[in-house]
């Protein structure tokens, strides 16, 4: 039995789908108000709970052999990115889980002090490595699925908002590829107790993304490119009203101000170990937009 947290998210939903396509038993950890009907229809066991409640995590882990942590934080990094994952690891040890797959983030080891998410995920990485569990840690760059709403908006308006340096580099990963790697990690011997940077095959500049949209939709982009100082100003105003929100925006500030891409050697290692050909961002977007 697999337990997948964040099962209705962009990554978690794909992981559950893939497990069910392979006819593997899976328990999907979902929130009460989330849209989990599709997962239930596919034959997943639905566990309704709250990752901020230790008792829910304890119940969800019973009878589980594999855990894939794929949940995000929704701005609450301490409770969800850190505390929930620590409790998942502790319960995995308690019930004798055979394997733990943790979804971290690319660049988490660079010491970005302004990002609560990066700090939390790095602490969880260290805790998992010291736990004695068999594990794989995945450090993905941006999820391609997160660009689908932006693609829809671009199709309607032709406008693309690009904050900060347009030449900053990225290697956005196909969320389907990431899901496959997460699932395969438990059975690929060379993935055991390893950390992988996970990105797309191409190193892109951020300004390449509206150009890809332009090719897909056959319309010229209207790129709005405010400097990062504008974001900083907005963040400061938000902080006057909601200091917690200002802190949470530190993660977005980190993402906007730094480069997150995988090297060709990292992609080659990934493809060799998982026997996969990583999908380009443009191919991914075309599949979903044109389907």
C-alpha positions as CSV (number, residue, x, y, z in Angstrom):
1,X,0.0,0.0,0.0
2,X,1.3,3.5,-1.0
3,X,0.3,6.6,1.0
4,X,0.4,9.8,-1.1
5,X,0.1,13.1,0.6
6,X,-1.0,16.1,-1.4
7,X,-3.0,13.7,-3.5
8,X,-5.2,16.3,-5.2
9,X,-2.3,18.6,-6.1
10,X,-0.7,18.9,-9.4
11,X,2.0,16.3,-8.6
12,X,0.1,14.1,-6.1
13,X,-2.9,13.6,-8.5
14,X,-0.6,12.4,-11.2
15,X,1.2,10.0,-8.8
16,X,-2.1,8.5,-7.7
17,X,-3.2,8.1,-11.3
18,X,0.0,6.4,-12.3
19,X,-0.1,4.0,-9.3
20,X,-3.7,3.0,-10.2
21,X,-2.8,2.6,-13.9
22,X,-0.2,0.1,-12.6
23,X,-2.9,-1.5,-10.4
24,X,-1.0,-0.7,-7.2
25,X,-3.0,-0.1,-4.0
26,X,-2.8,3.5,-3.0
27,X,-4.2,5.6,-0.1
28,X,-4.8,9.2,-1.1
29,X,-4.4,11.7,1.8
30,X,-6.9,14.5,1.0
31,X,-8.6,17.4,2.7
32,X,-12.3,17.4,3.2
33,X,-13.1,20.2,0.8
34,X,-10.7,19.0,-1.9
35,X,-11.8,17.5,-5.2
36,X,-11.0,13.9,-4.9
37,X,-13.8,12.3,-6.8
38,X,-11.6,11.4,-9.8
39,X,-9.1,9.6,-7.5
40,X,-11.9,7.6,-5.8
41,X,-13.3,6.7,-9.2
42,X,-9.8,5.3,-10.2
43,X,-9.9,3.0,-7.2
44,X,-7.8,4.9,-4.7
45,X,-8.6,4.5,-1.1
46,X,-9.5,8.0,0.2
47,X,-8.3,9.2,3.5
48,X,-9.8,12.5,4.6
49,X,-7.6,14.3,7.1
50,X,-5.5,17.3,8.0
51,X,-1.7,17.1,7.8
52,X,-1.5,19.6,10.6
53,X,-3.0,17.0,13.0
54,X,-0.6,14.3,14.1
55,X,-3.4,11.8,14.9
56,X,-4.6,12.0,11.2
57,X,-1.1,11.2,10.0
58,X,-0.8,8.3,12.5
59,X,-4.1,6.8,11.2
60,X,-3.2,7.3,7.5
61,X,0.1,5.5,7.9
62,X,-1.3,2.3,9.3
63,X,-0.8,-0.7,7.0
64,X,1.4,1.4,4.6
65,X,4.6,0.1,3.0
66,X,5.5,3.1,0.9
67,X,5.1,6.9,1.5
68,X,5.3,9.5,-1.2
69,X,5.3,13.0,0.3
70,X,4.0,15.3,-2.5
71,X,2.1,18.0,-0.5
72,X,2.8,21.7,-0.6
73,X,2.5,24.2,2.2
74,X,-0.1,26.8,1.1
75,X,2.0,29.5,2.8
76,X,2.3,27.5,6.1
77,X,5.8,26.2,5.7
78,X,6.4,25.4,9.4
79,X,3.3,23.3,9.8
80,X,3.1,21.6,6.4
81,X,6.5,21.6,4.8
82,X,8.3,20.9,8.1
83,X,6.2,19.5,10.9
84,X,3.9,17.3,8.8
85,X,6.8,15.7,7.1
86,X,8.7,15.1,10.4
87,X,5.6,13.3,11.7
88,X,5.3,11.3,8.5
89,X,8.9,10.1,8.9
90,X,8.4,9.3,12.6
91,X,5.3,7.3,11.8
92,X,7.0,5.6,8.9
93,X,9.6,4.3,11.3
94,X,6.9,3.3,13.8
95,X,4.9,1.2,11.4
96,X,7.9,-0.2,9.4
97,X,7.5,1.6,6.1
98,X,9.9,0.1,3.5
99,X,10.5,3.3,1.5
100,X,10.0,7.1,1.8
101,X,10.0,9.4,-1.2
102,X,10.3,13.1,-0.3
103,X,9.6,15.9,-2.8
104,X,11.9,18.8,-1.9
105,X,12.9,21.7,-4.2
106,X,15.8,22.5,-6.4
107,X,18.3,24.8,-4.7
108,X,17.3,23.8,-1.2
109,X,20.9,23.3,-0.2
110,X,22.0,26.9,-1.1
111,X,20.9,28.4,2.3
112,X,18.2,30.9,1.2
113,X,17.4,32.4,4.5
114,X,14.5,34.5,3.2
115,X,12.5,31.4,2.2
116,X,10.5,29.5,4.8
117,X,9.8,26.7,2.4
118,X,13.5,26.1,1.4
119,X,14.6,26.1,5.1
120,X,11.8,23.7,6.1
121,X,12.5,21.3,3.3
122,X,16.2,21.3,3.9
123,X,15.6,20.4,7.5
124,X,13.3,17.6,6.5
125,X,16.0,16.3,4.1
126,X,18.5,16.0,6.9
127,X,16.0,14.4,9.2
128,X,15.0,11.8,6.6
129,X,18.7,11.0,5.8
130,X,19.3,10.4,9.6
131,X,16.1,8.4,10.1
132,X,17.4,4.9,9.0
133,X,14.6,4.7,6.4
134,X,15.2,3.8,2.8
135,X,14.5,7.0,0.9
136,X,14.8,9.0,-2.3
137,X,14.9,12.8,-2.2
138,X,13.7,14.6,-5.3
139,X,14.6,18.2,-5.9
140,X,12.5,19.4,-8.8
141,X,12.6,22.7,-10.5
142,X,9.3,24.5,-11.3
143,X,6.4,22.2,-12.2
144,X,5.2,22.5,-15.8
145,X,1.6,22.0,-14.6
146,X,1.8,25.3,-12.8
147,X,2.1,27.0,-16.1
148,X,-1.1,25.7,-17.5
149,X,-3.3,28.4,-15.9
150,X,-0.9,31.0,-17.3
151,X,-1.1,29.4,-20.7
152,X,-4.9,29.7,-20.6
153,X,-4.7,33.3,-19.6
154,X,-2.2,34.0,-22.4
155,X,-4.5,32.4,-24.9
156,X,-7.3,34.8,-23.8
157,X,-5.3,38.0,-23.5
158,X,-1.8,37.5,-25.1
159,X,-0.4,39.0,-21.9
160,X,2.5,37.5,-19.9
161,X,3.7,38.9,-16.6
162,X,7.4,38.4,-16.1
163,X,8.8,39.8,-12.8
164,X,12.5,40.3,-12.6
165,X,15.3,39.3,-14.9
166,X,14.0,37.8,-18.1
167,X,17.3,36.1,-18.8
168,X,17.3,34.2,-15.5
169,X,17.7,30.5,-16.3
170,X,15.3,27.6,-15.4
171,X,14.7,24.0,-16.4
172,X,11.0,23.4,-15.7
173,X,10.1,19.7,-15.3
174,X,7.2,17.9,-16.8
175,X,5.0,17.1,-13.8
176,X,4.2,13.7,-15.5
177,X,7.9,12.8,-15.6
178,X,8.3,13.8,-12.0
179,X,5.4,11.6,-11.0
180,X,6.9,8.6,-12.8
181,X,10.3,9.2,-11.1
182,X,8.6,9.4,-7.7
183,X,6.8,6.1,-8.2
184,X,9.8,4.3,-9.7
185,X,12.1,5.5,-6.9
186,X,10.8,2.7,-4.6
187,X,11.9,-0.1,-7.0
188,X,15.0,1.3,-8.8
189,X,18.0,0.1,-6.8
190,X,20.2,3.0,-7.9
191,X,17.7,5.5,-6.5
192,X,17.9,4.1,-3.0
193,X,19.2,6.7,-0.4
194,X,20.0,9.2,-3.2
195,X,19.2,12.8,-3.9
196,X,18.2,13.8,-7.4
197,X,17.9,17.2,-9.1
198,X,14.9,16.9,-11.4
199,X,14.4,19.3,-14.3
200,X,13.5,19.4,-18.0
201,X,16.0,18.6,-20.7
202,X,16.4,22.2,-21.8
203,X,18.0,25.1,-19.9
204,X,15.6,28.0,-20.6
205,X,15.6,31.7,-19.9
206,X,12.4,32.9,-18.3
207,X,11.7,35.0,-21.3
208,X,11.5,31.8,-23.4
209,X,8.2,30.8,-21.7
210,X,6.0,33.5,-23.4
211,X,7.8,32.7,-26.6
212,X,6.7,29.1,-26.2
213,X,3.2,30.2,-25.5
214,X,3.4,32.4,-28.7
215,X,4.3,29.4,-30.8
216,X,1.6,27.2,-29.3
217,X,-1.2,29.8,-29.7
218,X,0.2,31.5,-32.8
219,X,0.0,35.0,-31.3
220,X,2.6,37.6,-30.4
221,X,3.1,38.0,-26.6
222,X,2.6,41.2,-24.7
223,X,5.3,40.9,-22.0
224,X,4.9,43.0,-18.9
225,X,8.3,43.0,-17.2
226,X,8.4,45.0,-13.9
227,X,11.6,45.0,-11.9
228,X,11.9,43.0,-8.8
229,X,11.8,46.2,-6.8
230,X,8.1,46.5,-7.6
231,X,7.5,43.1,-6.0
232,X,9.6,44.2,-3.0
233,X,7.4,47.3,-2.6
234,X,4.2,45.3,-2.7
235,X,5.6,42.8,-0.2
236,X,6.5,45.6,2.2
237,X,2.9,47.0,2.0
238,X,1.5,43.5,2.6
239,X,3.8,43.2,5.6
240,X,2.2,46.2,7.2
241,X,-1.1,44.5,7.1
242,X,-0.1,40.9,7.5
243,X,3.5,40.1,8.7
244,X,2.9,36.4,8.2
245,X,2.0,36.8,4.6
246,X,5.1,39.0,4.1
247,X,7.3,36.1,5.5
248,X,5.5,33.6,3.2
249,X,6.2,35.8,0.2
250,X,9.9,35.3,0.9
251,X,9.8,32.0,-0.9
252,X,8.4,33.6,-4.0
253,X,11.0,36.4,-3.7
254,X,13.7,33.7,-3.7
255,X,12.3,32.0,-6.8
256,X,12.1,35.3,-8.7
257,X,15.6,36.4,-7.8
258,X,17.6,33.3,-8.5
259,X,18.3,30.7,-11.2
260,X,17.0,27.1,-10.8
261,X,18.1,24.8,-13.5
262,X,19.6,21.3,-13.8
263,X,22.9,20.7,-15.5
264,X,23.2,18.4,-18.6
265,X,25.1,15.9,-16.4
266,X,22.3,15.9,-13.8
267,X,19.7,15.2,-16.5
268,X,21.8,12.5,-18.0
269,X,22.2,10.8,-14.6
270,X,18.4,11.0,-14.1
271,X,17.6,9.6,-17.5
272,X,20.1,6.7,-17.1
273,X,19.0,5.6,-13.7
274,X,15.2,5.9,-14.3
275,X,15.3,4.8,-18.0
276,X,13.4,7.9,-19.0
277,X,13.6,10.5,-21.6
278,X,12.7,13.8,-20.0
279,X,10.0,15.8,-21.7
280,X,10.6,19.4,-22.9
281,X,8.4,22.1,-21.5
282,X,7.0,22.9,-25.0
283,X,6.0,19.3,-25.6
284,X,4.3,19.1,-22.2
285,X,2.3,22.2,-22.8
286,X,1.3,21.2,-26.3
287,X,0.0,17.9,-25.0
288,X,-2.3,19.5,-22.4
289,X,-3.3,22.6,-24.3
290,X,-4.1,20.8,-27.6
291,X,-5.8,17.8,-25.9
